[in-house]
Amino acid sequence: MLKLLRNLRRQEWAMAAVCAVLILGQINFDLALPDYMSSLTVLIKTPGSTLSDILHTGLEMLGCTLASAVLCVICGYLTAKVAAGFSFSIREAVFHKIADFGQQEMMTFSVPSLINRTTNDITQVQMLTAMGLQILIKSPVMAVWAIIKIVGKSWTLSAITAGFVAALLVMMAVIIGVVVPRFRRVQKLTDHINLVARENLNGINVVHAYNAEDYQNAKFWKGNEELMRTQLFNQRAFAFLMPGVTLAMNALSLVIYWVGASIVNAVPAADTAARLAAFSDIVVFGTYATYVIMSIMMMVMIIMMLPAAQVSAQRINEVLETRNSLTQGARIDALETGTVEFRDVSFHYPSSDKNVLEHITFQAKRGRPWPLSAPPAAARPLWSAWPPGSMMPRRALCWWTGWTFGTTPSTPCMTASAM
C-alpha cells in the first residue's frame, strides 16, 4: 500500500497535510468538552454560582462543538479530493502500463484479471484512502491524547481501561490474521468469475448452437458458490468486531462508574469539596475512557476495509512493477522514410524458450517487394503461414521509418512483421 503513495501528486500531498492539521484541531476541540463538563458540574454543585457563569461555560462548549463540526466538514471535502486524485493517478499509471504490455504479459495476468485490477482494485484503494486519511490520523491521536489526560486521575480506573483496550486489540489481531488470507482468495475468485462471464459472452453463439447452456451455468454456479462461501466467512468473522467493541464500551462505562462510586464513598461525607472533586473526576474519566473506546471503534471500521484494500494494492503493484518484454530503443535521424528492416530477428512463442523462426534479415523499402534472405527453404512455408501477433521477436534489431528498436523485443517489430 505504501508503494502506491508514490503516485500522489504535490497538490494531493498538500491537501493531505492541511487535512492532518485540521484533524488535530478537531481532536483538540473534542477533548476540551470533558473539561467544560467538569467545570459545569462544579458550578452546578457549588453554592453561589450564577446563571451567567453556567451559560458562559455552556456557550464555550457549544463553540467547541461547532468549530469541530466545521473542521470535520472541511477535512471531509479535502479527503474526498485526495482520494479521487489518488485513484485517478493510479488508474492512469495502470492504463499506460497495460497499454505497453506484450503477449507474454497478457498471458501472465489474463484480460479479466487486468480489468478487475483496473476497476475494482483501484476502487478499494480509493475507499480506504477516503476514510483512512481521517480515521488513521484521528483515532490513534485521540486515543493517546485521552489516555494522557486520564492517567493522573485514578490509577485503578486507568488499569481497568488498559485491560479493556488490550482485550479489544487482541480480538482485532486474531480476526485480521484469520481473514486476510481469505481476502486474497476473494480477489482470485472474482477474477475467475470475470473470466467465466467473458468466455460465456464471447462464445454465446457457440453456446446456443451446441445447447451448452447447462454446462456454462454449472461452471458459473461453481465459481459463484465458492466466492459466496468465502465472502460469508469473512463477513461472519467481521460481525464479531462491532458487537464486541460496543459491549466493551458499555461494560467499561459500567465498571468505571461502579468503581468510581466506591472511590467517592471513600471520601469523608463532611468534606463536601473533596467529594465533589472526586465525583467530577469520575465523570471526566468516564468521558475520556469513552473517547478511547470510540477511537478503537473507528479503527475497526478501517480494519474491516484494510484487508481487501491491502490485497488490491498488492495486485496493482504487481502490474506496475512488471517489466515489459517489449522495449523501445533510441531514436536516430532517418535518411529515408517508409523503410522496414529486420536484422537477425528470431521469433518464439511466449510459453516456449525455443525459437520457431531464427535469423531473419530483410529490408523492405516503400513501394518495393520484400525479399527474404535469411530463412532456409524449409522455413519459408512456416514464415508465410505464420499468424501475426502469436509469436514474439527476440534478439531483434528492427528499423522502421528511421526508428531503431534495439536488440530487445519491440512493438514495431511485431507490427512490421504482421504487415
N, C-alpha and C positions, 0 to 999 in steps of 0.2 A: 504493500500500500504506500509506503514512504517513497518508493521509486517513482510513483506516478506524480508526486508533488513537483517533480521537475518540469511538468507541463503547465504549471501555474504561471501566468504572466505577471508582470510587475504591478499592474493595476489591481489584480486579484490579491497579490500579497499585501498591497497597501490597504485594501478593504478588510482583509483578514486581521491585520494589525489594529486597525481602528475598531473592528468588532471586538477584539480581545480587550481593549481599553474600556469599551462600553460595558462589557460583561463584568469587569472588575468594579466599575461604578455601580452597576446594578446589584452586585453582591453586597457592596458597602451599604447601600440603602436598605436592602432586605434585612441584613443582620443588625441594622440600627433599630429596627422595630421592637425587638425584645427589651432593649434598654429603655425605650419610651414606655413600654408596657410596665416595666418595673417602676418607673417614675410615677405613672398613673396610679399603680397600686398603692404606693406610699402616700401620694396626695389624697387619695380617697380615704385611706385609713387614718390619716393624721388629722387630729382636731385643729380647726382654724384654717384649713385650706379653703381657698376661694374658688368660685366657679371659673373666674377668668384664668387662673393658673391651670385648671384642668383643661379648659378649652384651648389654651395656648399649646399645651403638650399634645392634645389631640390633633390640632392643626399641623403641628410638626410631623406627626405620624402620617397624616393624610398627604402632606407634601412629599415625604419619602416614598410613599406608595405610588403617587402619580409620577414622580421622577423615575422610579424603577420601571413603571409601565412604558413611559416614553422611550427610555433606553432600550427596553426589550423590543419595541416595535422597530426602532431604527436598526438594531442589531439583526432582527429577522430579515429586514429588507437587504442588508449587506450580505448576509449569509446566502440568501437566495441568489444574489448576483454572483457571488464567488462560486457557488455550486454550479450554476448554469454556465459560467465561463470556463470552469474547470472541465466539465463534461464536453463542452464544445472543443476545447483544445485536445482532449484525449481522443474524441471521435475523429477529429481532423487528422491527428497523427496516425491512428489505426487505419483510416481510409487510405491515406497516401502510402502507408506501409504495405497494405494488401494489394494496392494497385501495382506495386513493383514486384509482387510475388511471381515466381515461375511455376512450372508444372509440378516440380518437386515439392515446393512449399504448400501448394494447393492440395496435393495428395497427403501431406503430413497432417494438415489441420482439418480438411474437408470443408466444403462450402457451408453446410448447415452450422457447423461449429463457428466458422468465421462470422456468419450472420448473427448468431447468438452472442458472440463476443462484442460485436459492434453495437448491438442494441441493448439486450437485457443486462449484460455485464456492466456496461457503462452506466446504465440507469441505476443499478445497485450502488455503484460508487458515488453517483451524484446524490442519491438519497442519504447515504451515510455522511457525505460532506455537508449537506444542508442541515442535518440535525446534529452531527458530531461537532461542528465548529463551535456551536454554542454549548452543548452539553458537556463535551470533553474538557472544556475550559471551566465551565461554571461548576459542575458537580464536585471535582476534587478540590478546587479552591474554596468553595463554600464549606465543604466538609472539614477541611483543615482549619479554616478560619473559625468555624463554630466550635471545633474541639479546643482550639487555643483559648476561646472565651470561657469555656465551661470547666477547664481543667482545675483552675484555682478555687472554684466554688465549693466542690464537695468531692473528695477522693472516692468515697463509697459509690456515689452516683456515677462518677467517671468510670470506675471499674465495671459497673453494670453495663453502661453504654458500650464500652470497649468489647465486652463479651458478646453482646448482640451483633455488633458490627463484624467481629471476627467470624461468628457463625454464618452471617449472610455472605461474607466473602468466600468462605469455604463452599457453601452451596452453589454460588455462582461459578466458581472454578470447576467443580465437578460436572455441572451441566454443560459448560462450554467444552470441557475435554471430551464429553460423550458426543456432542452434537457436531462439532467442527468437521470430523471426517465424513459425516453423512452429508454435510452441505457440499463437499467436493463431489460426492456421488450424485447429488441432485443436479449439479451443472452438467455432468456427463450424461445423465438420463434425459435432461432437457435437449441436449444435442442429438441424442438418439431419436427422440420424438420428432424433432425437426427433420431429421434425415428420413424417417419413415413417411412423414407427411409430404415431403418434397418428392420422394420416389412415387408415392401414390398419385400426386397431382401431375407429375411429368409423364407418367405412363398410364393416365386414366383411360385412354382409348384402348390400350392393350389389355388393361384390367377388364374393361367391359367386353372386349372381344372374346376373351377366354373365360368369362364368367368367374373371375378370380376375386370377386368382392369379399367372399367369406375369408379367403386366405389373407387379404390385406387387412380386413377388420380384426382378424385374430392377431396378426402381427402388431397392429397399433394397440390393441387392447392389452397385450402382454407388457409392452413398454409403459403404457399409461398406468396400468395397475402397479407396476414396480415403483414408478415415480410417486404415485399416490401414497403407497405404504411408507416410503421413505419420508415424504413430507409430513405424514401423520405422526410418525415417530418424533420428528423434530418439533412439531408444534406441541405435542403432548409433553415433551421434555421442558419446553419453554413455559408451558402452562403452570409449572410449579413455581416459577420465579415471582410473578406479581402477587399471588396469594401469600407466598412466603414472606415477601418484603412487607406487605400490608399487615400480616399477623405480627411480624417483628416490631413494626412501628407502634401498633396498638398495645402490644404487650409491654414494650419499653415504656410507653407513657404511663400505663397502669403501675408498673413496678416503681417508676420514679416518684409518682405521687404517693404510693404506698410507703416506700422507704422515706420519702420527704415528710410524710405526716409524722412518722416516728421521730425524725430529726427535730421538727417543730415542737413536738410534745416534750422532747428532752430539754427544751429551753424553759427556765422558770416562768410560771404564769405571771409573776409580779413584774417581770422585765418585759413590758409591752413593746418597747422599741426593738429589743433583740428578737422577739418572736415575729414581729412584723418584717424585720430584715431577713430572717430565715425563710419566712413564707415567700417573700419577694424573690429570694434567690432560687427557691424551688421552682417557682413559676417560670422564671427566666431560663433555668436549666432545662426544664421540660421543653420549652420552645426551641432552644438551641439543639437539644437532642433530636427533636423532630426534624430540624433542618438537616442534621447528619443523615438520618434515615431517608429523607426526601432526596438527598444527593445520591444515595445508593439506588433509589428508585429510578432516578434519571439515568444512572449508569446502566441499569437493567434494560431500559429502552434501547440504548445504544448497543448493548451486548446482544440483544435479540437480532439486530441488524448486522453486527460486525462479522460473524462467521461467513454469511453469504457474500458480503462486500469484500472480505479478505480473499475468498476463493475467486471472486470475479476479478479482483485486482491482479492476482497471480496469472489468471488466464489472459488478461490484457497484456501484461508484461511479457508473456510468452510470445505473443505476436510482435510486440515492439522490439524485443531483443533477438528475434530470429535474423540470422544472417542470410541475405539473399544469395542464391546460387547464380543469379544473373546480375552481373555488374557492368557498368559502363566505363569505358576507358576515357582517355583525354581527347579533347577536340584539337584538331590541327587545321591549318589552312588548306583548302582544296584547290587543286589546279584545274579540276573539271567537276561537272555535276552530273548526276544521274547514273553513276557507275557503282556496280555491286561487285565486290571482290572477296573471295574466300581464300585464305592461305593456311593450308594444313589443318582443316577443320575435321573434327571427329564427332559422331553423334552416338548417343546411347539412351536407353530408356531410364527414367528416374529410379525405377526399382532395381536396376541392374548396373553393375560396375563394368560389364563387358561392352565394348563398342560394337555397334551394329554397322556403322559406316565409318571409315577411317581415311585420314589424309586426303581430304577433298580440297582441291585447289582449282579455282577458275576465276575468270574475270568477265563480267558482262557489262558492256557499255550500252548507253542509251541508243535504242533503235537497232541493235545488233543481236544475233542469236547467242545463246550461252554455250560455249564449248566446255565439255567436261574433260579434264586432263588427268586426274589422279585415279578415279576408281577403275579397277580392272573390269574386264568384260563381264565376269561373273557377277559383279556387284551392281552393274548398271540397271538390270531389271529391278533389283531391290530399290535402287535410288529413284527410279522412275515411278515405282509403286508406293513409295514411302508416304504415309499420311502426315501432312504438315501439322506441327504442333504436338505430336505424340512423343517425339524424342527431343532431347536437349543437346545443344552443342557443348563440346568440351575441348579444351586446348585450342581455342579458336582465335584467329586474327582476322577480323572482318572489317571491310571498308565499305562505306555506303554514303554517297553524296558528300564526301570529304570528311566523314567522321571515322575515327579509329575506335574500335570497341575492344581493344586489348586482347590479352591472352586468356581471359576468363569468359564464361558464357555471357551472352548479352541478348536482350530482346530483339534488336535489329537483326542478329544472326538468325533468329527464329523467323522473323518477318521476311527477310530476304530469301531464306530457304523455302518458305511457304509460297513465295511468288513463283 
